[in-house]
């Protein structure tokens, strides 16, 4: 993540500006992806750097969503067991 480290380091403040750089460069890009519809619940994003620029790769459905288990989902077998 050299682009972030380079921008987030200040010889007087050390790495203190790093948080603002992460918020500005990473959080804003992720928010834009969510609002633009290219990032959805359950997707996983990996970030990297290439030629001095940040990269964002979306892996659809790769992340686990807390509380989202197959036990909670109704299947045809369990639906037929339910009284009407």
C-alpha positions as CSV (number, residue, x, y, z in Angstrom):
1,X,0.0,0.0,0.0
2,X,2.8,2.4,-0.8
3,X,0.5,5.1,-2.2
4,X,-1.3,5.4,1.2
5,X,1.9,5.1,3.2
6,X,3.7,7.8,1.2
7,X,0.8,10.2,1.4
8,X,0.0,9.4,5.0
9,X,3.5,10.0,6.4
10,X,4.6,13.5,7.5
11,X,8.1,14.1,8.9
12,X,6.7,16.4,11.6
13,X,3.6,14.3,12.6
14,X,4.8,10.8,11.8
15,X,1.9,8.5,10.7
16,X,-0.9,10.6,12.3
17,X,-2.2,11.8,8.9
18,X,-2.5,8.1,7.8
19,X,-6.1,7.8,9.2
20,X,-7.3,10.7,7.1
21,X,-5.6,9.3,4.0
22,X,-7.3,5.9,4.5
23,X,-10.7,7.6,5.0
24,X,-10.3,9.8,2.0
25,X,-8.8,7.3,-0.4
26,X,-10.3,3.9,0.7
27,X,-13.5,4.7,2.5
28,X,-14.7,7.1,-0.1
29,X,-14.0,4.7,-2.9
30,X,-15.9,1.9,-1.1
31,X,-18.8,4.2,-0.4
32,X,-18.9,5.1,-4.1
33,X,-18.9,1.4,-5.0
34,X,-21.8,0.7,-2.7
35,X,-23.8,3.7,-3.9
36,X,-23.0,2.8,-7.5
37,X,-24.2,-0.8,-7.1
38,X,-20.9,-2.5,-7.8
39,X,-20.5,-3.6,-4.2
40,X,-23.3,-5.6,-2.5
41,X,-23.9,-7.4,0.8
42,X,-21.8,-10.5,0.9
43,X,-19.1,-9.2,-1.5
44,X,-15.5,-9.1,-0.4
45,X,-13.1,-6.4,-1.6
46,X,-9.4,-6.7,-1.7
47,X,-7.3,-3.6,-2.1
48,X,-3.8,-3.3,-3.6
49,X,-1.5,-0.9,-5.4
50,X,-0.4,-1.0,-9.0
51,X,1.7,1.7,-10.7
52,X,1.2,4.0,-7.7
53,X,-2.6,3.8,-7.8
54,X,-4.9,1.9,-5.5
55,X,-6.8,-1.0,-6.9
56,X,-10.1,-2.5,-5.7
57,X,-11.1,-6.0,-6.7
58,X,-14.6,-7.2,-5.8
59,X,-15.2,-10.9,-5.2
60,X,-18.9,-11.4,-5.4
61,X,-20.5,-13.3,-2.5
62,X,-17.1,-14.2,-1.0
63,X,-17.7,-12.8,2.5
64,X,-19.8,-14.3,5.3
65,X,-22.6,-12.1,6.5
66,X,-23.0,-12.2,10.3
67,X,-26.3,-13.9,11.3
68,X,-26.9,-15.2,7.8
69,X,-26.8,-19.0,8.1
70,X,-28.4,-21.7,6.0
71,X,-30.3,-22.8,9.2
72,X,-32.5,-19.7,9.0
73,X,-33.5,-20.2,5.4
74,X,-36.6,-22.1,4.4
75,X,-36.1,-25.0,2.1
76,X,-38.9,-26.9,0.2
77,X,-38.4,-29.8,2.8
78,X,-38.9,-27.5,5.8
79,X,-41.7,-25.5,4.2
80,X,-43.8,-28.7,3.8
81,X,-43.3,-29.5,7.5
82,X,-44.9,-26.3,8.5
83,X,-48.6,-26.4,9.4
84,X,-50.8,-24.1,7.3
